[in-house]
Amino acid sequence: MMSSNFNLRAKVLMHPLVLFQIIDAYERRPKDSNQVMGTLLGRNDGKDGLVEITNCFTVLHKEYPDIGRIDLDLSYATEILELNTLAYPQERVVGWFSTGKSVSRTAVQLHEYYSRECGEGQPLHLLVDATLKSQRLSTRLYCAVEMGVPGGTKGLMFSLVPLEMTSGNDEAVALRLMEKQSLQPATKKLGRILPELVQVVDETRVLQQRLDLVLQYINDVLARKRKPDNVVGRTLHDALTAVPLMDSENFRLMFNANLRDMLMSITLSMLVKTQLQLSEKLSSMQDQ
């Protein structure tokens, strides 16, 4: 049974992590496969009409384009979804993605399957052209709209839905780093990604520069060197009131505790990386 049509006035936001995962899956696809597909995860706020695509995972499949049929590894998809729900309980199935230039003939079957997985929500279909033939990553979002004669034959038509990119604070740091690396000359060899502590120092320096600009503006307004702007004043007031009141000693303790946690995470990640490298080398020695 087909679900009701998607609200075309809904706002759909997508995080860059989704595209990175799709591109990675496309680059790692089997040699005999021309595309990859999988499940889109995120949050669907039915009250405000806001859909946020935050994550995804690939689903093993076998497609028969001549007869318009596709076989999904449902046990694998169910297992991965259960593991993701344990790690991110706030995420739900919001649709599916596939790579290609146009909507495939198997989209109707996938829509029926993901209609059951999405529950009350209408599944969305994200189409990504990962070939980069036009030197651009083309992304299009579709929703299925019922069409046909009332009481008679009905079908589905996939209609385009506006899609906006959004990012959180963590993703913004990574995007700025990637942008910085992409601006390097093509002849210059790209350096390795800086350690976490170096990035923290760089971001702290940028924050200090921005605070200096704000203080300079405030001092100029108080000294009557600059005409005050009500919009800037309200923005500064909202930013200051959003920060909880805390004395310097408590802030120092909180900062040091978070810093120790970060150092512990870095140490554990380096240990895991070293163990994996040793295990890989030992395995190659045994094969020889």
N, C-alpha and C positions, 0 to 999 in steps of 0.2 A: 504494500500500500504506500503510495507516494505521500510525502509530507507536504505541508502547506508551503507556498512560495516564500522565498527569502525576502526579508524586508530590504528593498533596494535603497532605502534611506539610511540604513545602518552604516556605521563607521567601522572600517576594518583597518587595524594596525598590525604591522608585521615587524618582528625584530630581525636584525641582520644575521643572528645566529642561525636562523632557519635557512637562509640562502647559502651560508657557508657549509652547513651540513649537507644540503642537496648537491652542491658542487663537489664536495668531498666524496659523496656516494657515487656521483657520476664518473669521477676520475678513477674510482676503484671498482667500477662495474666489471662483470665478466666480459671476456673478449667477444663472446657470441651474443651479447646483449647490446641493444641500441638505446635503451632508455632505463631509467630507474623510477620507481614510484614508492610511495609510502604514506604514512599517516601524519596529519597535521594536528598539533596539540596547542592548547591555549585556554583562554577564558572567554566565555560568552555571557555578557550581561544583558539578558533579555529586557530588563526594565529601561535601561538607557540606550539600547540598541548599539552597544559597543562590543565588537569582537576583536580580541587581541591574540595573534598567532605568535607564540613564544618558543615553540620547540617542534621537533619532528623526528621520525625514525623511518628507515626504509623497511619495506615488506618484500620478502622473496616472492617472486611470481613467475609465471610462464604465460606469455601472450601468444594468441593465434589470430593475427590481424585479418587473415583471409576470411575467417568465419565470424569475426567480431566477438571472440571469447577470450577470457582471461582467468587463469587459475591462481588463486592466492594461497600462500602458506598460512592458513588461519591459526594454526596452533602456535606458530612462531610469532605472529602479530599479537595474539592474546597474551603470550608470555612476556613479550617486551612491554606491552601496555601495562601489565600488572607490576612489573619492575619499575616502570616510570612513575606509576601512581604512588608506589611506596616512597620514591625519592622526591616527587613533586606532586603532593596530593591536591594542589590547587588547579592542576592542569587537567583538561578534559579533551576528548576528541572533538575537533571542529571541522574536519574534512580530510582531504587527501591531496597529495601533490604528484606530479609526474613531469618528466622532461620531454620536450618535443616542441614542434612549431604550431601544432593545431590540436584541438580536442579529438581524441581517438574514438574509434567506434565502440570501445569497451567502457566508455565513460558512464553509460546508462547502468551497466552492471555494477560498477564501482559506486555509483550514486545510491543504488538500492542497498548495497552492503553498508555504506557509511551512514545512511539514514537510520539504520538500526543502531549503529555504534554511537551516533550523536544524541540519541534519545529524542528530546523535544526540539532540539535545534536543527536547522537546515544545514546540511554539509556544504562546505565550500570546496572548490577545486582550484588549486594553484598550478598554473602551467609555466614552466621555466625552460627557456631555450638556452641550454648550457653549451651549445656549439661555439658561441662567440664569433660567428662568421661576420657579423656587423660590428665587431669590436665592442659590443655592448651586451650586457646580461639582460635579456628581455624577460619580464615577469608579467603575467596576466592572471587575474583572479576572476573566476566564473561562479555563478550559482545557477542551479537548474530551475527553470520556470515551466510550469505545466501549461500546455497548450492543446487545443482540440475542441471538439464539439461537446457541449454539456450533455451528459447522459450517453455519449457515444464514445468514439475512439479518442484517446488522449495520448499525448506524447510529451517529451521533454525537450526544451531548447535551452542551451547553456548561454546565459547572458553575462556580459562583462559587469564587474562590480569595482567601484573605485577602491584603490589600495594605497595606503600611506605607510611609509617607513618610519619607525620610531626606535629609540634605543635608550637603555638605562645608563646609569653612571658607569658601571663596569664596562659595558659595551662601548660607551663613548671614549673611554681611555684607549681601548684596543683600536678603535677606528681612527683616532688621532695618530696613533703610532703607525698604523698602516698607511695613512695619508702622508705622513712624514717620510716614510720609506719610499713611497711611490713617486715623490717629488725629486728624489735623487736622480742625477744624470744616468742615462742608460749605460754609459761606459764605466761608471763607478760601481765597484762591487759592493753589494749591500752588506752591511755589517750584521752581526747577530743581534738578536733582541736583548735589550739591556736587562740586567737583573732587576728583581722586584724593588729592592731598596733604592736603586738608582732612579727608577721610575717614580717612586714615592718622593724622592728629593726633587726631581724635576717638576712634578705636579705641585709640590709645596712652594717651589719658587714661583710658579705661575700664579698660584693663589695669593702669594705675598705681593706680586705686582698688581693684581686686581684690587687687593685691599688698599694699596698705596694710591691707586687712582680714585677709589671711593673716598679715602681720607682727604685727598687733595681737593676733591669736589666739595666736600663738606666744609673744609677750612676756607675755601674761596667764597662759599656762600655766606659763612659767618663773618668774613672780613668784607663783605659786600663787593667783592671783586667779580662775582658772577651772579647773574639773575637766577633765583631759585626756580626749579621746575617742579610743579605739583606731582606730575606722574613719577618722576625720579624719587621724590620724597616719599610717596606712598609705597613705592617698590622697596625702598630701603627700610621703611617701617615694617612692612610685611616680612622681609627677610630677617630683621632683628628679632621680631616677636616670635618667629618660628623656631628660634634657637632657645633651648631651655636654659634657665638661669642656673649657673654653676660657678662656684668659686675656683680659683686657680689651682688649689691643692687637689680637689676632686677631679678636675680636668686632667691634671698631670697623672694621677693614679689611673684614670680610665685610659688615657693615651698609652701609658706604659704597659698596661694589661693587654690592650689590643696589639701593641707592637710585639710583645712576647708571643702572643698567639700566632701572629703572622710569621715570626721567625721559626716557631715550631712547625708550622705548615710547610715552610720552605725547606726545613731540614728533613722532614718526613718525605716530601716529594723527591728530594735529591737522593735519599736512601732507596726509595722505590725505583727510581730511574737507574741507579747504579746496580741494584740487584737484577733488574731486567736485562741490562747490558751484559752482566756476568753470566746470567742464565743463557742468553743468546749465544755468547762465545763458547760456553761449555757445550751447548747443543751442537754447534758447528764442529767442534773438536771431536765429539763422539761420532758424528757422521763420517768424518774423514778416517 
